[in-house]
């Protein structure tokens, strides 16, 4: 990032902080979202085809450039997997061994990180696993975690925001016996609907505008889309519909809900909750997911919307989308709806036991640093012993939005400032929004995949922050083993 851009963001942060101190009453957003007429049918990413070779389910993905029409009469240069924008939905069963043949058809290196997946570090797709132009990378691992809505996206060092913003992302769904026994809506694209929410800004030529105008968080667009569809509607044919929500934006935080009804939150990042949570809204920062079940009545039309999100004590929240409220997706119920079975909650895996923790680590996020240090590809920041349960206490000491994502594991939120977390944070998580000056106590267990040389990442998932250094590395080692040396990469 050029020094001028950093200086501009610093100046903007100082200005909005000063405004926040002096302001009273409502302040308009600096990134108002366009109104939409909801006349385009929701695009549903296709389920990826696969083949089985020697007991391994093999998928293929090709990163490529293309042209996408977000607005009528306008074509935009975008990137996608197996198409011009986004990618197919990968789907696998717990207990299966999978492989993904990732081919880079772009003119620059990229990578593919399996966000939320438990897998060996060398298969993780972080900055240590770049895929050069024309090359193919083939990670393989066993699915060994509960059913969940995961996703995949690039993770090249210093360029993640741009690669995700251009369109490289997709869902990776996991299934198991417990998820099927729950009797949730399950017909993909019909009553079990993926909803990848993103925001963009187009310049006067209709191309993606990659200039964040000094925003200290990153790119906030005025064009909100679901699965790449602007003004999308989905035809509902059943009494209940399950929406798998992914905040696929690079900086914006959403507060999803409906004006006239509550809904059941049934799953978060790492899978199904112990029981459904009836609520009227769910806040998702970049990278977070939520599975919700909405009840519909024959013939009605309702809209999923994002209310102005509570950013939790952020200075001048209007500068970071805190005053933005807008509709995202219209649900149109048919005159007659097929009955949906009542959900049945089955046994689910228990999470890590806080009482079993043997190590407590502290992480403080401020400016573009974690614990006072910027990311260094050659430095191991933390060394974890395989089989151990740990407590990570994480705190945002910066008056702007930050989040925290840990690779490889799903954690549980034990407490926030010593208090029990709200019900919507009671399940497995791999990414969490950090309200400023609050301490989040996270419990996680590192069950296997020791490798002293190849690290996993932890970082802010506001992707500009990650790119500018708010990231660290950890390795998992056998008892008594020391950390080794990360793979060398030129230019890092």
N, C-alpha and C positions, 0 to 999 in steps of 0.2 A: 504494500500500500504506500502511495507517495506520501512524503512528509506533509505536503500541503493539505492532503485529504485528512490526515490525522489532526493537523492544526485546526482545520475547519470544524471537525467534529468536536474537538475540545472547546472551541469557541461557542458552538451551539449549545453544548452541555452547560457551560457556564451561564449562557444567556437564559436558558429555560429554567435553570435552578434559581436564578435571580427573579425571574418572572413568578415562579411558584411561591417564592417568599413574600412577594408583594401582592399577588393576585387575590381577588375575592370574587365569588360568583362563577358562573359558567364561562369557559374559554373555548372557542371553537377549535376543532382539530386542525393540525397542520397537514393532514393527509386525508381530506374528505373522500369517502368512498362513493363511486357513481351509483345512481339508481339504475335498476334493471327491470325489464318487463317480463321476465320469466316465460319466454316463448320458445326456448330451445330444449329439446329432450335431453335429459342427462346422459352423457356418454359413460358407459360402464366399461372399465378396462377388461379386456378378454382374459379368461383363465389361460395361463401359459400351457402350451403343449409340453409333454415330456415323454421320455422313453425309459425303459428299464433295461439296464445292462448289468449282468452278474449281480443282481440284487440291489443295484443302485439306481435310484430315480434321477435321471439326468435332464436338466433344463438347459436351454440356450438363450442367451441375451446378447444383443449387439447394440452398443451405444453408437448413435448416428445423428447427423444433422438433418433437419427437414424444414418444412414450412407448415405453419398451422394458422387457421383462421379463428381467432378469438372473437373478432367483431365482423359483422357483415361487410364484404367488400374490401377487407384488409387481410393481408397475408404477413405473418411474422416469422422470422427465422428462429427456430427453436431446436432443442435437442431432445431425444427420446431413446428409449430402448425398444428395438423392433418396430419403430414407428417414429413419427415426427415429434411426439410429445408424450411424456410419462412412459409407462411400461406396462406389460401384462402383469396380472396377479399370479404369483407363484403359490402353490398350495401343496402341503405335504402332511403326512400322518406322524404323530409321535411314534418313535421307534424305527422309522424309516431312515435309511442312509440316502443322502441326496448329494448331487454334484451340480454345479452350475458352470457352464462353459461361457465365460464372459469375453466377448470379442470387442475390441475398441476400434470402431470405424471413424473416429474423430481424427483431427489433425494434431491433437495434443494429448498428453497422458491424462488419464482419469483413474478412478478406482470405484469399487462397489462395496460398500459397508452394509452388513446385514444387521440393521438396527434392532436391538432387543434380543438377538439370537445368542444362545449359549453354544459356544464352539471354540475350537483351538485358535490361539492368537494368530497363527500364520494363515488362517482362513478368514479372519475377521474383516478384511477389506479396508483397513485403515490406511494412513499415509505411508506405512511401510510395505504396502502391497500395490504399488502403482501398476497400471496396465498401459503399456506404451502403444502409440498408434500402430494399428495393424496386428497387434499381438492378441493372444487369447490366454486368459487365466482360468484355471479350473480348480476351484476350491471344492472340497468334499468333506462332509461331516455327518454324524448321526443326530437326528432330531431327538433331543432328550430334555424336553420341557413341556409344560402344560399347553393346551390349546390357547391361541392368542392371535391378536392382530398385530403383526410386526410389519416392518417396511424395509426397503433397501434404497440407498442413495449414494452418490459419490462422497469421497472423503479425502481428496488430494490436499496435501499440505499447502495452506495459504490460498486455496482456490475453491473451497467447498461451497461458499455462498454463491459464487457465480455458476458453478456447475449444477447445483440444485435449482437455482432460479431459472436457468435456461430450460429446465424440464426433466432432468434425469432423476426419476423417482418411481417407485411402485410398491405395491403391497405384497407381503409374504404371509399367508394365512396358515396357521397350524391347527390341526384337528386332533381330538382324542375321544376316548369313550365317555369321559365326563361331560364334554361339551355336547355330544350327541344326546346323552341322557337328559340334558337340561331342557330339551324340547323347545329351544329358541327358534325363531324364524331362520331358515337355513337354505333356501333356494337362492343361490348366488345371482345377484342382479335383479331379482324379483322382490322377495321380501327380506333378503339379506344383502344389503346394498353398501358397497364401498363408497365413501365420500372423502376424497382428498381435497382439502380446502387450501387455496393459495391466493396470494394477491400479487398483482403485477402493475407496472406502469409502462405504457407504450409512448414512444416519442411521436413527433409529427409525421414520421414516415411509417408508423405502425410497428416499429421494431422495439424490442425490449429495452427499457431504459435502465441501465445498470448503475446510475448515479444516485446515491442515497441522499444527496443534497445536505451532507453534513450530519444527518441523523445519527446520534450516538449509539443507536441500537442496530441500525442497518436499513435495508430496503423495505419501505412501507409503500405498497402500491394502492392506487385508487380503483383498481379493477379486480374484484373478487370473483373467483371461479371455483366450481366443484368439478373435479376430474377433468379440468381443462375446459369446461363448458361455462360460459358466462350467461347468467339468467337461466339457470337450469330448472326443469321440472321433472319429477318422476311419477309415473302412473302407478298408484297403489291398488292392488287387487285383493289384499288380505286384511283381516281385522287388526293385525299387528305387523309392524315393519321394523326391522333391525337395521340401524345405521351404524356402520363402522367408520367413525370419524377419525381422520388424521389431520393434525395441523401440519401441513406440508410447506408452510411459509418459512422464510428464512429469518424473520424478525417479529412479525405481528403475533400478538396473543389474542385469542378469541374467547368469548363467553357465550357458548351455544345454548339455545333453548327455544321456547315457543311462547307466543304472547298469551295463549289461552289454555294451556294445559301443562301438566307435569308429565314426566316420563320415568322409566326405570333405567338407571345406570346399572348395567350388568357386567361390564368388564372394563379394565383399564389396561395400561401398557402390556402387562405380563400375563393377562388372562382374566378369567371370570372371577368376580368377587365371591366372597363366602355366602353372600345373599344380596339380592337386588337392593339398590338404594333409590327410593322414590325422591325425585328432586325436580326443580324447575330450571336448573342451569348447571353447566359444567365448564370450567375454565381450562383451556388447553394452550400451553405455550408451544413454540416450535418443537416438533418431534414427538409430542405427547399424543396418545390415542385414547379413545373412549368408545365403548360399544353401548348403544342405547336402544331401548325398545319403546316404540311410540304406538299408542292405541289410536285407531282411526275409526270414523263413522262414515257410513255410506254417503257418497256424493259431496263430501266436504273438501275444502282446499285449505291447507295450512302451510305456513312457511317456517322452516328452520332459519333462525336468525342469530346474529351475534349482537348481544347487548354491549353497551360500553363496558369494557372489562375493568374489574377492580384490580389494579396493578399493585396494590398493597403498600402505600407509602412512598411510591416513586415520586421524585421531584418533577413537577410540571408534566403530569401524565398525558396531557393533551398532545404533547410532542411525540408521544410513543403510541398513539392510537387509543389512548384511554378515554377519549370522548367519542369514538367512532361507534355507531350502531347502524346495522344494516341487515337486510335479508340475504340469505345464502342459497337456499334451495326450496322450491315449492313442491309440496306433496299433494297430488290430486287423487282423491279416492274415487273408485268406480261406484256406480249406482248400487251395485251389489258386491259385497265383499265375502270372499271365502273365509270360513272360520279358521282361526289360529289356535293351536292347542295352548292350554295353560302351561307356562314354564314350570318345570319340575327341577328343583335344585338338588344336584347329586353331590356325592363326596368329592372333595377337591384336595389337592396337595396342600399341606401346611407350609407356611413360609419359614424363614430362618428364625431361630430362637434367640432373642436378645440376651437372655441369661447365659447362653453358651458363648457369647463373644469373649474373646481373649485379647483383642487389640482395639484401641480407640484411636482414630486419626482425625485430625482437624484440617479443614480446607476453608480458606478465606478467599473470596473473589472480590477483586477491586481493580478498577481501571481495566487493563487487558492482562492481568496477572492472577495466578492462583498461588497463594502463600508467598507472594512477593516475587514470583518468577514467571517469565514468559516461556512458552513452549520451546524446547530444544530437542530436536530429533535424536541427538546423540546421548541424551541424559535420561537415566531411569530415575523417576521421582519417588516412587514407592515400590517396596518389595513385599509381596503377600505370600504367605505359606499355604500351599494347597491343603484343603480340608478344614481350614479355619473359618470361623464366623467372626466378623468384624463390625464395629460401629464406626461410621463415618459421620462426623459432625460438620455440617456445611453451612456457611454463612455468607450472605451477600452484604459487603460493606460499602457498596456503591449505590448512589441514589438513582440508578437507572435499572431497567429490567435485566435480569440475568436468569439463567436456568442451569441445571446440572444434569449431565448425562454420563452414565458409567457403562462402558462396554462389557460384554460377556455375561453379566449377572443381572438378575432382577432383585431389587431391594424392596424392603418394606419401611414405611415411615413410622418409626417408633414414637416420636413426639416432635412437636414444634414449640420451641421455647418452653419445654418441659410439660406441655399440655398434650392431651390426646389429639391426634389429627382428626379432621372432619371425616365423615363417613366416605366421601368420594375419594379419599386418599388411603383407604384401608386395605387396598389390594396391592398386587405386585406392580412395581414401577421400575422403569429404567431411566426416566427423565422427569424432572420436577422443576416447576417454577419457584424461584427464590424471591420472596418478598424481602425488601431491604431490611437489614438489621434484625433478622430473625434467625434462630439457629434450628436447623433441620437435622434431626438425629436419624440416620439411615442405617438399617441392619441388612447385611448381605453375607452370603456364604460362598466361598470359592471352592467348589466341590472337586474340580479336576482340571486337566489340561495345563499341567506345569510346563513351563518353557522359560528358562532364564534369560534368553536372548531376544525373543520377539515380544514386544509389549502390547498391551491393550491401552486404550485412551480413557481419560475422563476429561470433560470439558464443558464449557458453556455451549448450549445449543442455539443461542443467538449466533448465527453462523459467521457474521462479521467478526464477532468477538473471538470465536474459535480461530478464524483465519489470522487475526492480529495477535494471537499469542495466548489466549485464555484457555490453555489446554495443558495437561500433564500426561505422563506415561507411568504405567505400573506393569510389573511382571509377576507371574505366579511361579513359585519355585517349590521344590521338594523340601521337607524339613532339613534344616542345616545347610541348605544350598544358598549360594550368594547370587545376586544378579549378575548377568553377563553384559555383553555389549550389543546394543541394537544394530540392525543391519544398516550399512552405510548408504547414504543417498546423496548424490551430487546436488548442490544448490540448496541444501537444508542445513 
